[in-house]
Amino acid sequence: GESVGLHLPTLSVQEGDNSIINCAYSNSASDYFIWYKQESGKGPQFIIDIRSNMDKRQGQRVTVLLNKTVKHLSLQIAATQPGDSAVYFCAENRGYNKLIFGAGTRLAVHP
Amino acid sequence: DGGITQSPKYLFRKEGQNVTLSCEQNLNHDAMYWYRQDPGQGLRLIYYSQIVNDFQKGDIAEGYSVSREKKESFPLTVTSAQKNPTAFYLCASGSGSNQPQHFGDGTRLSIL
């Protein structure tokens, strides 16, 4: 299920299930989007990116979907593992590679 | 290994003191960035530099200063004018437009 914590929305999933993390972006002119994973006390780690001329891109166990009509981005993680537990951020490029970051979603994977 | 190195990992500032955070990259990236992250929030852009000897203010530049004398280095100074400096500071570099930025592991700044 999904719940809103004190600071971050949290998505709780069972190990082995698929996870879907959603993000709404602000600027219809944004042409590049990135998903990052951040573990506690560390910097964000690049997961996958997508350009605005695409609506889907797949990586290893991850898929990003882009819906420009409603300015929505999602990250799907297949067969979620305990090591996937982290905070996930979407970011949009507003020009000159200046990124705007979303507030983040915490993914909690339970055995 | 190629990457971005931030130091120190933890830093404490006294009232009225300026402190400088180090960021070094060996990825041969032209662009470098400084972000601030507060608990439970996303990243906010402080300053960025697209080329050596040039830099621009981001969204929250007040109370901060930077320099870019070398391609590999982009130090951030948190001045005494920054009244709420306690945060996690992240440095990133990138190779160009529509390419992902790569991040260091951050410096956590606290007030004594």
Backbone of each chain as ProteinMPNN parsed JSONL, in Angstrom:
{"seq_chain_A": "GESVGLHLPTLSVQEGDNSIINCAYSNSASDYFIWYKQESGKGPQFIIDIRSNMDKRQGQRVTVLLNKTVKHLSLQIAATQPGDSAVYFCAENRGYNKLIFGAGTRLAVHP", "coords_chain_A": {"N_chain_A": [[0.824, -1.203, 0.0], [0.232, 2.394, -0.042], [1.417, 5.208, 1.676], [1.408, 8.368, 3.347], [4.112, 9.779, 4.779], [5.772, 11.626, 7.41], [7.474, 13.35, 6.066], [8.057, 12.314, 3.514], [6.293, 10.643, 0.898], [5.559, 7.173, 1.153], [6.121, 4.035, -0.275], [5.212, 0.821, 0.261], [6.202, -2.464, -0.283], [6.055, -6.0, -0.953], [8.784, -8.243, -0.982], [9.801, -9.347, -4.151], [7.501, -8.561, -5.435], [6.205, -6.301, -7.987], [7.094, -2.863, -8.283], [5.74, 0.409, -8.499], [6.544, 3.659, -8.994], [5.505, 6.949, -8.901], [5.509, 10.17, -10.558], [4.874, 13.582, -10.931], [5.535, 16.076, -13.27], [6.554, 19.51, -13.872], [6.935, 21.269, -16.064], [5.882, 21.671, -19.291], [7.589, 21.981, -21.384], [9.884, 20.616, -20.809], [12.46, 18.397, -21.778], [13.855, 16.162, -21.112], [14.306, 13.551, -18.829], [15.04, 12.098, -15.658], [15.552, 9.33, -13.491], [16.549, 8.867, -10.164], [18.155, 7.02, -7.539], [18.428, 7.144, -4.064], [20.287, 6.21, -1.363], [20.496, 6.048, 2.214], [22.437, 8.639, 3.543], [24.034, 8.86, 1.311], [24.934, 10.004, -2.026], [22.669, 10.747, -4.778], [21.998, 8.127, -7.087], [22.265, 7.401, -10.478], [19.602, 5.904, -12.291], [17.915, 5.476, -14.605], [17.114, 7.092, -17.704], [15.089, 9.218, -19.838], [14.126, 10.594, -22.946], [12.096, 13.231, -24.307], [11.013, 12.495, -26.707], [10.33, 9.918, -26.579], [8.195, 7.361, -25.16], [8.554, 5.266, -23.529], [11.05, 3.423, -21.848], [13.363, 0.862, -21.321], [15.34, -0.729, -18.804], [17.639, -2.73, -16.939], [15.618, -4.644, -15.1], [14.16, -2.35, -14.604], [11.769, 0.061, -15.755], [10.889, 2.996, -17.419], [8.179, 5.139, -17.839], [6.702, 7.637, -19.802], [4.314, 10.106, -19.894], [3.385, 12.608, -21.695], [1.111, 14.061, -22.112], [-0.291, 14.33, -19.728], [1.726, 15.149, -18.154], [3.324, 13.245, -16.651], [5.358, 10.879, -15.051], [6.656, 7.627, -14.617], [8.231, 5.064, -12.662], [8.966, 1.766, -12.964], [9.729, -1.072, -11.14], [10.8, -4.271, -11.451], [10.211, -7.391, -9.802], [10.925, -6.675, -7.049], [13.568, -6.118, -4.747], [15.155, -6.439, -1.482], [17.419, -4.765, -1.534], [16.586, -2.708, -3.117], [15.354, -0.891, -1.54], [15.07, 2.437, -0.762], [15.214, 6.021, -1.307], [13.534, 7.424, -4.01], [13.966, 9.644, -6.676], [12.527, 11.728, -9.154], [13.645, 13.72, -11.896], [13.566, 16.658, -13.884], [14.741, 18.171, -16.881], [15.244, 21.497, -17.222], [16.465, 23.034, -19.097], [19.727, 23.955, -20.262], [20.776, 21.858, -18.9], [19.92, 22.127, -16.282], [18.539, 20.744, -13.542], [15.333, 20.016, -12.182], [14.231, 18.714, -9.217], [11.946, 16.282, -7.976], [10.096, 15.773, -4.87], [10.581, 13.265, -3.886], [10.143, 9.719, -3.235], [9.8, 7.276, -0.81], [10.815, 3.967, -0.923], [9.945, 1.012, 0.558], [10.909, -2.211, 1.122], [9.638, -5.25, 2.033], [10.339, -8.407, 3.566]], "CA_chain_A": [[0.0, 0.0, 0.0], [0.965, 3.659, -0.121], [1.004, 6.077, 2.773], [2.146, 9.622, 3.387], [4.834, 9.909, 6.025], [5.913, 12.988, 7.902], [8.111, 14.173, 5.056], [8.057, 11.698, 2.194], [5.374, 9.526, 0.664], [6.228, 5.882, 1.234], [5.525, 2.898, -0.955], [5.624, -0.428, 0.901], [5.936, -3.616, -1.146], [6.647, -7.278, -0.558], [9.89, -8.715, -1.819], [9.355, -10.137, -5.289], [6.433, -7.859, -6.14], [6.613, -5.18, -8.826], [6.864, -1.548, -7.677], [5.53, 1.526, -9.42], [6.722, 4.953, -8.33], [4.965, 7.965, -9.799], [6.048, 11.526, -10.443], [4.28, 14.586, -11.807], [6.506, 17.142, -13.506], [5.899, 20.818, -13.91], [7.135, 22.088, -17.251], [5.558, 20.921, -20.508], [8.695, 22.119, -22.337], [11.013, 19.774, -20.4], [12.713, 17.435, -22.844], [14.709, 15.073, -20.647], [13.888, 13.178, -17.481], [15.939, 11.117, -15.052], [15.228, 8.745, -12.188], [17.688, 8.608, -9.291], [17.955, 6.28, -6.292], [19.313, 7.65, -3.023], [20.358, 5.47, -0.108], [20.735, 6.919, 3.356], [23.797, 9.143, 3.719], [24.788, 8.819, 0.07], [24.432, 10.826, -3.11], [21.766, 10.07, -5.717], [22.61, 7.236, -8.072], [21.488, 7.345, -11.713], [18.965, 4.62, -12.595], [17.485, 5.418, -15.996], [16.644, 8.373, -18.215], [14.229, 9.141, -21.025], [13.94, 11.84, -23.654], [10.679, 13.519, -24.511], [10.529, 11.899, -27.959], [10.025, 8.527, -26.274], [7.222, 7.214, -24.078], [8.917, 4.122, -22.699], [12.431, 2.97, -21.974], [13.591, -0.245, -20.378], [16.685, -1.091, -18.396], [17.649, -4.012, -16.243], [14.574, -4.691, -14.05], [13.458, -1.072, -14.482], [11.128, 0.639, -16.937], [10.364, 4.336, -17.21], [7.09, 5.512, -18.738], [6.505, 9.077, -19.875], [3.047, 10.55, -20.471], [3.528, 14.054, -21.826], [-0.21, 14.684, -22.113], [-0.653, 14.685, -18.353], [2.991, 15.478, -17.47], [3.477, 12.217, -15.643], [6.495, 9.975, -15.234], [6.637, 6.553, -13.629], [9.343, 4.116, -12.633], [8.532, 0.433, -12.588], [10.817, -1.966, -10.748], [10.308, -5.653, -11.467], [10.752, -8.314, -8.8], [11.599, -5.786, -6.096], [14.457, -6.791, -3.799], [15.477, -5.59, -0.316], [18.408, -3.774, -1.917], [15.917, -1.604, -3.807], [14.853, 0.051, -0.529], [15.784, 3.716, -0.878], [14.355, 7.116, -1.758], [13.624, 7.586, -5.449], [13.653, 10.99, -7.15], [12.514, 12.044, -10.572], [14.182, 15.046, -12.183], [13.317, 17.112, -15.247], [15.716, 19.14, -17.376], [14.559, 22.733, -17.62], [17.332, 23.777, -20.018], [21.132, 24.067, -19.835], [20.973, 20.742, -17.99], [19.541, 22.458, -14.917], [17.513, 19.782, -13.181], [14.385, 20.234, -11.092], [13.982, 17.431, -8.571], [10.747, 16.074, -7.182], [10.327, 15.656, -3.427], [11.042, 11.913, -3.598], [9.275, 8.672, -2.691], [10.557, 6.235, -0.124], [10.402, 2.589, -1.217], [10.286, 0.075, 1.633], [10.692, -3.579, 0.655], [9.501, -6.146, 3.184], [10.532, -9.825, 3.207]], "C_chain_A": [[0.861, 1.257, 0.0], [0.506, 4.552, 1.017], [1.862, 7.328, 2.746], [2.811, 9.727, 4.74], [4.963, 11.362, 6.405], [6.493, 13.888, 6.825], [7.954, 13.608, 3.662], [6.919, 10.697, 2.072], [6.157, 8.23, 0.642], [5.42, 4.832, 0.514], [6.084, 1.633, -0.31], [5.234, -1.597, 0.017], [6.563, -4.863, -0.539], [7.763, -7.634, -1.528], [9.338, -9.604, -2.938], [8.226, -9.498, -6.071], [7.034, -6.805, -7.075], [6.248, -3.878, -8.125], [6.632, -0.524, -8.78], [5.598, 2.819, -8.624], [6.345, 6.032, -9.33], [5.548, 9.341, -9.518], [5.308, 12.427, -11.427], [5.315, 15.681, -12.023], [5.798, 18.423, -13.898], [5.91, 21.506, -15.266], [6.888, 21.274, -18.529], [6.667, 21.006, -21.55], [9.911, 21.274, -21.961], [11.191, 18.642, -21.402], [13.527, 16.23, -22.406], [14.39, 14.824, -19.197], [14.784, 12.057, -16.968], [15.316, 10.598, -13.77], [16.54, 8.456, -11.449], [17.223, 7.809, -8.072], [18.925, 6.835, -5.264], [19.184, 6.799, -1.766], [20.806, 6.418, 1.001], [22.206, 7.331, 3.447], [24.644, 9.147, 2.464], [24.205, 9.784, -0.957], [23.492, 10.046, -4.01], [22.544, 9.279, -6.758], [21.698, 7.165, -9.29], [20.904, 5.948, -11.936], [18.687, 4.517, -14.084], [17.018, 6.8, -16.414], [15.772, 8.153, -19.445], [14.105, 10.53, -21.636], [12.486, 12.005, -24.041], [10.134, 12.958, -25.825], [10.236, 10.406, -27.807], [8.921, 8.489, -25.227], [7.537, 6.036, -23.168], [10.383, 3.795, -22.938], [12.678, 1.915, -20.912], [15.057, -0.401, -20.074], [16.64, -2.457, -17.745], [16.706, -3.936, -15.056], [13.815, -3.38, -13.874], [12.91, -0.62, -15.828], [10.639, 2.023, -16.568], [9.309, 4.601, -18.282], [6.884, 7.011, -18.661], [5.181, 9.374, -20.562], [3.056, 12.066, -20.525], [2.179, 14.764, -21.773], [-0.601, 15.159, -20.723], [0.582, 15.007, -17.519], [3.257, 14.519, -16.317], [4.591, 11.252, -16.041], [6.35, 8.854, -14.215], [7.86, 5.666, -13.788], [8.796, 2.789, -12.154], [9.759, -0.412, -12.292], [10.238, -3.376, -10.666], [10.984, -6.475, -10.373], [11.57, -7.569, -7.755], [12.354, -6.583, -5.036], [14.732, -5.884, -2.599], [16.493, -4.494, -0.639], [17.829, -2.598, -2.696], [15.363, -0.578, -2.821], [15.709, 1.305, -0.534], [14.746, 4.803, -1.128], [14.609, 7.312, -3.246], [13.151, 8.981, -5.845], [13.521, 10.991, -8.661], [13.078, 13.448, -10.737], [13.876, 15.382, -13.63], [14.341, 18.175, -15.617], [14.979, 20.375, -17.874], [15.416, 23.591, -18.53], [18.721, 23.949, -19.437], [21.466, 22.986, -18.804], [20.767, 21.128, -16.529], [18.348, 21.583, -14.565], [16.61, 20.315, -12.071], [14.039, 18.864, -10.536], [12.608, 17.423, -7.899], [11.117, 15.866, -5.727], [10.8, 14.27, -3.028], [9.974, 11.015, -3.034], [10.157, 7.627, -2.041], [9.972, 4.874, -0.474], [10.89, 1.688, -0.097], [9.913, -1.329, 1.178], [10.712, -4.516, 1.857], [9.639, -7.605, 2.749], [9.23, -10.612, 3.309]], "O_chain_A": [[2.089, 1.173, 0.039], [-0.692, 4.637, 1.287], [2.947, 7.32, 2.165], [2.122, 9.76, 5.76], [4.339, 12.232, 5.796], [6.077, 15.037, 6.673], [7.738, 14.363, 2.714], [6.611, 9.983, 3.026], [7.292, 8.192, 0.167], [4.201, 4.744, 0.666], [7.293, 1.403, -0.333], [4.078, -1.716, -0.391], [7.48, -4.785, 0.279], [7.689, -7.361, -2.726], [8.521, -10.493, -2.699], [8.003, -9.838, -7.233], [8.212, -6.464, -6.97], [5.219, -3.794, -7.454], [7.244, -0.583, -9.846], [4.813, 3.042, -7.702], [6.811, 6.027, -10.469], [6.009, 9.638, -8.416], [5.137, 12.085, -12.597], [5.91, 16.166, -11.062], [4.608, 18.428, -14.213], [4.986, 22.253, -15.586], [7.601, 20.31, -18.807], [6.699, 20.213, -22.491], [10.877, 21.221, -22.722], [10.224, 18.008, -21.825], [13.856, 15.37, -23.223], [14.22, 15.763, -18.418], [15.226, 11.191, -17.724], [14.638, 11.333, -13.052], [17.487, 7.898, -12.002], [16.075, 7.905, -7.637], [20.113, 6.986, -5.548], [18.105, 6.686, -1.184], [21.418, 7.455, 0.744], [23.102, 6.487, 3.431], [25.845, 9.409, 2.53], [23.109, 10.314, -0.771], [23.511, 8.815, -4.009], [23.596, 9.703, -7.238], [20.503, 6.901, -9.161], [21.599, 4.942, -11.796], [19.157, 3.595, -14.751], [16.577, 7.591, -15.581], [15.724, 7.062, -20.013], [13.992, 11.523, -20.918], [11.734, 11.032, -24.096], [8.921, 12.947, -26.034], [9.934, 9.719, -28.783], [8.723, 9.456, -24.492], [6.867, 5.83, -22.156], [10.888, 3.875, -24.058], [12.26, 2.053, -19.762], [15.913, -0.236, -20.943], [15.717, -3.24, -17.971], [16.987, -3.219, -14.095], [12.898, -3.318, -13.054], [13.491, -0.875, -16.883], [10.035, 2.206, -15.511], [9.515, 4.326, -19.464], [6.89, 7.589, -17.574], [4.955, 8.939, -21.691], [2.771, 12.734, -19.531], [2.113, 15.943, -21.425], [-1.165, 16.24, -20.554], [0.486, 15.125, -16.298], [3.397, 14.929, -15.165], [4.735, 10.873, -17.203], [5.964, 9.102, -13.072], [8.436, 5.534, -14.867], [8.229, 2.698, -11.065], [10.702, -0.465, -13.081], [9.305, -3.634, -9.906], [12.16, -6.285, -10.062], [12.767, -7.812, -7.601], [11.858, -7.576, -4.503], [14.554, -4.67, -2.699], [16.426, -3.405, -0.069], [18.516, -1.599, -2.911], [14.943, 0.503, -3.236], [16.923, 1.244, -0.334], [13.545, 4.534, -1.155], [15.756, 7.361, -3.688], [12.093, 9.442, -5.418], [14.296, 10.343, -9.365], [12.997, 14.268, -9.822], [13.918, 14.513, -14.501], [14.756, 18.976, -14.779], [14.195, 20.309, -18.821], [15.118, 24.771, -18.717], [18.865, 24.078, -18.221], [22.327, 23.177, -17.946], [21.368, 20.53, -15.637], [17.292, 21.661, -15.192], [17.071, 20.978, -11.143], [13.614, 17.969, -11.267], [12.171, 18.424, -7.331], [12.296, 15.792, -5.381], [11.362, 14.101, -1.947], [9.011, 11.483, -2.425], [11.128, 7.152, -2.63], [8.769, 4.657, -0.335], [12.089, 1.605, 0.171], [8.751, -1.608, 0.883], [11.689, -4.562, 2.604], [9.126, -7.998, 1.701], [9.213, -11.814, 3.043]]}, "seq_chain_B": "DGGITQSPKYLFRKEGQNVTLSCEQNLNHDAMYWYRQDPGQGLRLIYYSQIVNDFQKGDIAEGYSVSREKKESFPLTVTSAQKNPTAFYLCASGSGSNQPQHFGDGTRLSIL", "coords_chain_B": {"N_chain_B": [[39.367, 4.642, -9.913], [36.8, 6.26, -11.789], [35.069, 9.222, -10.857], [33.254, 11.28, -8.515], [34.462, 13.172, -5.899], [33.754, 14.21, -2.724], [34.629, 16.287, 0.002], [34.947, 17.563, 3.38], [33.335, 14.6, 4.781], [31.73, 15.116, 6.953], [31.045, 18.25, 8.497], [31.512, 21.006, 10.635], [30.266, 24.126, 11.563], [31.042, 27.214, 13.054], [29.391, 30.035, 14.549], [29.341, 32.892, 12.477], [31.401, 32.069, 10.897], [33.086, 31.26, 7.842], [32.913, 28.421, 5.717], [34.434, 25.964, 3.611], [33.522, 23.667, 1.14], [34.7, 20.85, -0.498], [34.885, 19.687, -3.889], [35.743, 17.386, -6.243], [36.26, 16.119, -9.51], [36.964, 13.42, -11.733], [35.988, 12.787, -14.172], [36.15, 14.124, -16.469], [34.195, 15.973, -17.094], [32.507, 18.837, -18.35], [30.589, 20.418, -17.036], [29.58, 21.364, -13.742], [27.896, 21.108, -10.567], [26.229, 22.371, -7.633], [24.175, 21.278, -5.035], [21.68, 21.594, -2.516], [20.294, 19.678, 0.101], [17.624, 19.244, 2.181], [16.242, 17.644, 5.117], [14.062, 15.005, 4.19], [13.395, 16.127, 1.775], [13.602, 17.166, -1.708], [16.336, 17.918, -3.998], [17.896, 21.1, -4.2], [19.08, 23.606, -6.375], [22.11, 25.297, -6.004], [24.464, 26.616, -7.106], [25.87, 26.563, -10.431], [28.185, 25.483, -12.948], [29.158, 25.72, -16.207], [31.443, 25.71, -17.592], [34.992, 26.116, -17.301], [36.058, 28.852, -15.263], [33.651, 30.142, -15.313], [30.441, 30.634, -13.915], [27.087, 30.276, -12.651], [24.323, 31.559, -10.75], [22.081, 29.46, -8.951], [18.888, 28.408, -7.759], [18.944, 29.02, -5.047], [21.107, 30.747, -4.207], [21.922, 32.696, -2.376], [24.094, 33.636, 0.218], [26.035, 31.83, -0.349], [29.097, 31.016, -2.117], [31.125, 30.35, -5.037], [33.858, 28.95, -6.965], [35.548, 28.355, -10.067], [38.195, 27.408, -11.078], [39.63, 25.366, -12.112], [39.0, 22.605, -14.286], [38.478, 20.246, -12.975], [37.633, 20.869, -10.425], [35.354, 22.291, -8.09], [34.793, 24.159, -5.733], [32.681, 24.96, -2.937], [31.759, 27.67, -0.961], [30.327, 28.242, 2.115], [29.01, 30.944, 3.453], [29.052, 33.289, 6.247], [26.79, 34.695, 5.91], [24.81, 32.979, 5.254], [22.156, 31.974, 6.888], [20.903, 29.695, 7.696], [22.481, 27.138, 7.482], [22.594, 24.409, 7.924], [22.505, 21.34, 6.477], [22.499, 18.799, 3.89], [24.956, 18.649, 1.545], [25.372, 18.371, -1.894], [27.395, 17.566, -4.631], [27.643, 17.59, -8.159], [28.416, 16.384, -11.475], [28.355, 16.802, -15.052], [28.177, 15.799, -18.522], [26.979, 17.158, -20.557], [24.154, 18.575, -22.312], [21.063, 16.923, -21.801], [22.182, 14.661, -20.698], [22.841, 12.428, -18.001], [23.404, 13.729, -14.689], [26.079, 13.095, -12.462], [26.633, 12.169, -9.146], [28.429, 13.072, -6.128], [29.098, 11.728, -2.808], [28.318, 13.492, -0.892], [28.418, 16.163, 1.615], [27.835, 16.636, 4.988], [26.698, 19.317, 6.704], [26.801, 20.975, 9.76], [25.776, 23.099, 12.506], [27.7, 24.451, 15.123]], "CA_chain_B": [[37.97, 4.686, -10.369], [36.304, 7.572, -12.121], [33.949, 9.612, -10.034], [33.213, 12.589, -7.863], [34.878, 13.072, -4.506], [33.431, 15.354, -1.875], [35.219, 16.246, 1.335], [34.887, 16.363, 4.2], [32.022, 13.964, 4.832], [31.013, 15.87, 7.982], [31.671, 19.54, 8.735], [30.809, 21.792, 11.633], [30.547, 25.552, 11.404], [30.746, 28.094, 14.175], [28.723, 31.283, 14.181], [30.19, 33.904, 11.872], [32.533, 31.448, 10.197], [32.921, 30.722, 6.496], [33.5, 27.097, 5.531], [34.509, 25.579, 2.203], [33.308, 22.266, 0.833], [35.486, 20.479, -1.672], [34.321, 18.763, -4.864], [36.686, 17.075, -7.304], [35.802, 15.06, -10.406], [37.922, 12.955, -12.743], [35.172, 12.261, -15.262], [36.377, 15.022, -17.611], [32.952, 16.655, -17.401], [32.605, 20.293, -18.392], [29.642, 21.068, -16.136], [29.513, 20.94, -12.345], [26.71, 21.648, -9.896], [26.064, 22.208, -6.198], [22.799, 21.196, -4.572], [21.421, 21.482, -1.081], [19.189, 18.785, 0.411], [17.133, 19.296, 3.555], [15.625, 16.35, 5.466], [12.786, 14.658, 3.602], [13.098, 16.971, 0.622], [14.413, 16.999, -2.9], [17.553, 18.717, -4.124], [17.728, 22.451, -4.733], [20.31, 24.037, -7.03], [22.751, 26.473, -5.408], [25.266, 27.209, -8.17], [26.339, 25.634, -11.426], [29.236, 25.975, -13.829], [29.138, 24.933, -17.445], [32.788, 25.703, -18.164], [35.982, 26.717, -16.397], [36.055, 30.31, -15.093], [32.302, 30.676, -15.484], [29.442, 29.972, -13.081], [25.835, 31.006, -12.532], [23.512, 31.281, -9.573], [20.912, 28.617, -9.061], [17.673, 28.906, -7.131], [19.133, 29.41, -3.64], [22.521, 31.107, -4.141], [22.23, 33.669, -1.339], [24.856, 33.109, 1.338], [27.011, 30.875, -0.871], [29.934, 31.45, -3.222], [31.844, 29.255, -5.682], [34.867, 29.289, -7.948], [35.806, 27.243, -11.009], [39.496, 27.729, -11.655], [40.076, 24.169, -12.811], [37.891, 21.781, -14.761], [38.223, 19.144, -12.061], [37.327, 21.297, -9.067], [34.282, 23.285, -7.978], [34.545, 24.307, -4.295], [31.547, 25.775, -2.472], [31.94, 28.302, 0.336], [29.12, 28.618, 2.848], [29.45, 32.139, 4.177], [28.314, 33.619, 7.474], [25.514, 35.294, 5.515], [23.82, 31.899, 5.134], [21.688, 31.887, 8.282], [20.407, 28.341, 7.983], [23.328, 26.322, 6.619], [22.552, 22.986, 8.256], [21.92, 20.599, 5.365], [23.349, 17.844, 3.192], [25.366, 19.322, 0.316], [25.726, 17.404, -2.935], [28.057, 18.07, -5.824], [27.42, 16.728, -9.311], [29.012, 16.817, -12.73], [27.658, 16.289, -16.214], [28.942, 15.94, -19.754], [26.307, 17.982, -21.537], [22.706, 18.613, -22.275], [20.377, 15.639, -21.945], [22.992, 13.58, -20.154], [22.615, 12.418, -16.557], [24.409, 14.233, -13.77], [26.604, 12.092, -11.554], [26.763, 12.814, -7.841], [29.283, 12.597, -5.064], [28.392, 11.192, -1.647], [27.808, 14.56, -0.056], [28.991, 16.677, 2.867], [26.781, 17.043, 5.923], [27.148, 20.509, 7.433], [26.017, 21.26, 10.96], [26.179, 24.299, 13.241], [28.093, 24.213, 16.515]], "C_chain_B": [[37.571, 6.111, -10.709], [35.137, 7.931, -11.242], [34.102, 10.999, -9.48], [33.521, 12.4, -6.389], [34.532, 14.352, -3.774], [34.104, 15.179, -0.527], [35.016, 17.585, 2.032], [33.495, 15.74, 4.168], [31.114, 14.666, 5.839], [31.783, 17.153, 8.267], [30.827, 20.316, 9.727], [31.228, 23.248, 11.478], [30.175, 26.301, 12.669], [30.044, 29.345, 13.659], [29.726, 32.269, 13.582], [31.346, 33.369, 11.05], [32.144, 31.086, 8.763], [33.545, 29.335, 6.453], [33.453, 26.751, 4.054], [34.406, 24.079, 2.055], [34.012, 21.953, -0.484], [34.715, 19.514, -2.571], [35.323, 18.61, -6.008], [36.107, 15.964, -8.177], [36.89, 14.702, -11.401], [37.197, 12.305, -13.918], [35.341, 13.074, -16.546], [35.089, 15.724, -18.064], [33.163, 18.169, -17.401], [31.77, 20.955, -17.301], [29.702, 20.483, -14.728], [28.429, 21.723, -11.63], [26.831, 21.443, -8.391], [24.58, 22.254, -5.854], [22.778, 21.16, -3.041], [20.212, 20.573, -0.896], [18.857, 18.902, 1.893], [16.356, 18.017, 3.844], [14.264, 16.157, 4.831], [12.411, 15.48, 2.38], [13.97, 16.614, -0.569], [15.61, 17.919, -2.901], [17.223, 20.085, -4.718], [19.072, 22.97, -5.218], [20.835, 25.327, -6.422], [23.503, 27.257, -6.476], [25.578, 26.132, -9.203], [27.36, 26.319, -12.332], [29.266, 25.091, -15.063], [30.531, 24.846, -18.072], [33.719, 26.382, -17.164], [35.893, 28.247, -16.435], [34.694, 30.947, -15.363], [31.351, 29.919, -14.576], [28.225, 30.878, -12.956], [25.112, 30.624, -11.244], [22.38, 30.333, -9.924], [19.742, 29.256, -8.332], [17.878, 29.46, -5.725], [20.579, 29.821, -3.392], [22.882, 32.034, -2.983], [22.951, 33.017, -0.158], [25.903, 32.081, 0.936], [27.889, 31.549, -1.924], [30.699, 30.249, -3.76], [32.983, 29.831, -6.517], [35.054, 28.09, -8.862], [37.091, 27.583, -11.768], [40.071, 26.562, -12.44], [38.865, 23.341, -13.218], [37.492, 20.749, -13.721], [37.616, 19.565, -10.736], [36.275, 22.393, -9.038], [33.947, 23.455, -6.489], [33.389, 25.267, -3.995], [31.886, 26.351, -1.099], [30.583, 28.687, 0.909], [29.521, 29.78, 3.743], [28.604, 32.359, 5.426], [26.964, 34.262, 7.162], [24.414, 34.253, 5.337], [23.37, 31.562, 6.548], [21.18, 30.505, 8.66], [21.203, 27.329, 7.165], [23.252, 24.824, 6.87], [21.799, 22.228, 7.174], [22.933, 19.582, 4.863], [23.658, 18.465, 1.83], [25.903, 18.305, -0.681], [26.312, 18.106, -4.137], [27.805, 17.075, -6.96], [28.2, 17.255, -10.504], [28.247, 16.18, -13.876], [28.419, 16.62, -17.482], [28.234, 16.778, -20.798], [24.809, 17.889, -21.42], [22.124, 17.223, -22.54], [21.286, 14.453, -21.662], [22.826, 13.59, -18.639], [23.749, 13.08, -15.789], [24.799, 13.095, -12.828], [26.991, 12.783, -10.262], [27.868, 12.208, -6.99], [28.445, 12.127, -3.89], [28.107, 12.235, -0.567], [28.666, 14.95, 1.129], [27.832, 17.109, 3.747], [27.325, 18.153, 6.802], [26.216, 20.764, 8.605], [26.583, 22.491, 11.659], [26.547, 23.933, 14.674], [27.362, 25.179, 17.434]], "O_chain_B": [[37.95, 7.055, -10.016], [34.31, 7.082, -10.91], [34.95, 11.782, -9.906], [32.912, 11.568, -5.717], [34.962, 15.44, -4.156], [34.151, 14.078, 0.022], [34.924, 18.622, 1.376], [32.576, 16.311, 3.581], [29.909, 14.801, 5.627], [33.014, 17.158, 8.279], [29.597, 20.293, 9.675], [32.405, 23.552, 11.285], [29.132, 26.055, 13.274], [30.105, 29.661, 12.47], [30.82, 32.456, 14.113], [32.176, 34.137, 10.563], [31.019, 30.66, 8.503], [34.579, 29.094, 7.075], [32.555, 27.182, 3.332], [35.092, 23.317, 2.735], [33.921, 22.709, -1.452], [33.99, 18.642, -2.092], [35.699, 19.588, -6.655], [35.54, 14.995, -7.672], [37.642, 15.564, -11.855], [37.719, 11.399, -14.569], [34.751, 12.753, -17.578], [34.911, 16.029, -19.243], [33.894, 18.71, -16.572], [32.197, 21.944, -16.707], [29.852, 19.275, -14.546], [28.082, 22.839, -12.017], [27.446, 20.483, -7.927], [23.838, 23.126, -6.306], [23.738, 20.75, -2.389], [19.23, 20.673, -1.631], [19.713, 18.685, 2.751], [15.864, 17.371, 2.919], [13.404, 17.033, 4.917], [11.243, 15.525, 1.991], [14.94, 15.866, -0.455], [15.869, 18.619, -1.922], [16.387, 20.208, -5.613], [20.088, 22.792, -4.547], [20.116, 26.322, -6.329], [23.209, 28.427, -6.718], [25.557, 24.94, -8.896], [27.395, 27.543, -12.462], [29.384, 23.87, -14.969], [30.777, 24.027, -18.958], [33.275, 27.13, -16.293], [35.682, 28.849, -17.488], [34.602, 32.149, -15.613], [31.436, 28.695, -14.471], [28.319, 32.093, -13.133], [25.27, 29.52, -10.723], [21.805, 30.38, -11.011], [19.614, 30.479, -8.287], [17.083, 30.275, -5.257], [21.218, 29.307, -2.474], [24.06, 32.144, -2.642], [22.507, 32.008, 0.39], [26.585, 31.522, 1.795], [27.482, 32.529, -2.546], [30.904, 29.26, -3.056], [33.059, 31.039, -6.744], [34.76, 26.955, -8.487], [37.066, 27.986, -12.931], [40.901, 26.751, -13.329], [37.827, 23.381, -12.558], [36.315, 20.411, -13.592], [37.129, 18.717, -9.987], [36.297, 23.311, -9.858], [32.924, 22.947, -6.031], [33.163, 26.245, -4.709], [32.256, 25.615, -0.184], [29.793, 29.375, 0.262], [30.292, 29.605, 4.687], [27.582, 31.704, 5.63], [26.101, 34.363, 8.034], [23.233, 34.593, 5.277], [24.108, 30.942, 7.314], [21.047, 30.197, 9.845], [20.656, 26.721, 6.246], [23.802, 24.046, 6.09], [20.603, 22.441, 6.973], [24.065, 19.513, 5.342], [22.75, 18.771, 1.057], [26.769, 17.491, -0.36], [25.787, 19.118, -4.602], [27.762, 15.865, -6.737], [28.595, 18.42, -10.539], [27.581, 15.158, -13.706], [29.195, 17.574, -17.533], [28.823, 17.087, -21.834], [24.271, 17.213, -20.544], [22.618, 16.464, -23.374], [21.183, 13.397, -22.286], [22.685, 14.661, -18.048], [24.911, 13.001, -16.188], [23.978, 12.259, -12.451], [27.602, 13.852, -10.277], [28.2, 11.027, -7.099], [27.216, 12.127, -3.964], [27.701, 11.891, 0.543], [29.518, 14.189, 1.587], [26.954, 17.855, 3.314], [28.285, 17.961, 7.547], [24.994, 20.768, 8.455], [27.729, 22.875, 11.428], [25.819, 23.208, 15.353], [27.556, 25.141, 18.649]]}, "name": "protein", "num_of_chains": 2, "seq": "GESVGLHLPTLSVQEGDNSIINCAYSNSASDYFIWYKQESGKGPQFIIDIRSNMDKRQGQRVTVLLNKTVKHLSLQIAATQPGDSAVYFCAENRGYNKLIFGAGTRLAVHPDGGITQSPKYLFRKEGQNVTLSCEQNLNHDAMYWYRQDPGQGLRLIYYSQIVNDFQKGDIAEGYSVSREKKESFPLTVTSAQKNPTAFYLCASGSGSNQPQHFGDGTRLSIL"}
